[in-house]
């Protein structure tokens, strides 16, 4: 996986993207929910930059053997730990978790096991419960 500067907008956005793709797809309701929650302003991204981050994450994941594709994308917990290590700011961490948790349930009100696994791995890495 590529590295981003600590506490950079893209480092934070990548964690949100990982939670979104954990179930194998990103739904339009998830994107709309992120926009309603102020995704771009909260993380310091310019409008539309989410799509670039999604592309970069997918490129990184397909170039490496960090995942197992079946009905969903299961990412190695060590990869999630490394991504979480790039976000140290407490406010940014809270915003990332709020964005992840609200977006993954946007389609149907349900958080899948794979989405929960990514979010839980991030919480463990940050020692947040």
Secondary structure in CASP SS format (residue, H / E / C, confidence):
PFRMAT SS
TARGET T0000
AUTHOR 0000-0000-0000
METHOD secondary structure of the structure
MODEL  1
X C 1.00
X C 1.00
X C 1.00
X C 1.00
X C 1.00
X C 1.00
X C 1.00
X C 1.00
X H 1.00
X H 1.00
X H 1.00
X H 1.00
X H 1.00
X H 1.00
X H 1.00
X H 1.00
X H 1.00
X H 1.00
X H 1.00
X H 1.00
X H 1.00
X C 1.00
X C 1.00
X C 1.00
X C 1.00
X C 1.00
X C 1.00
X H 1.00
X H 1.00
X H 1.00
X H 1.00
X H 1.00
X H 1.00
X H 1.00
X H 1.00
X H 1.00
X C 1.00
X C 1.00
X H 1.00
X H 1.00
X H 1.00
X H 1.00
X H 1.00
X C 1.00
X C 1.00
X C 1.00
X C 1.00
X C 1.00
X H 1.00
X H 1.00
X H 1.00
X H 1.00
X H 1.00
X H 1.00
X H 1.00
X H 1.00
X H 1.00
X H 1.00
X H 1.00
X H 1.00
X H 1.00
X H 1.00
X H 1.00
X C 1.00
X C 1.00
X C 1.00
X E 1.00
X E 1.00
X E 1.00
X C 1.00
X C 1.00
X C 1.00
X E 1.00
X E 1.00
X E 1.00
X C 1.00
X H 1.00
X H 1.00
X H 1.00
X H 1.00
X H 1.00
X H 1.00
X H 1.00
X H 1.00
X H 1.00
X C 1.00
X C 1.00
X C 1.00
X C 1.00
X H 1.00
X H 1.00
X H 1.00
X H 1.00
X H 1.00
X H 1.00
X H 1.00
X H 1.00
X H 1.00
X H 1.00
X H 1.00
X H 1.00
X H 1.00
X H 1.00
X H 1.00
X C 1.00
X C 1.00
X C 1.00
X C 1.00
X C 1.00
X C 1.00
X C 1.00
X C 1.00
X H 1.00
X H 1.00
X H 1.00
X H 1.00
X H 1.00
X H 1.00
X H 1.00
X H 1.00
X H 1.00
X H 1.00
X H 1.00
X H 1.00
X H 1.00
X H 1.00
X C 1.00
X C 1.00
X C 1.00
END
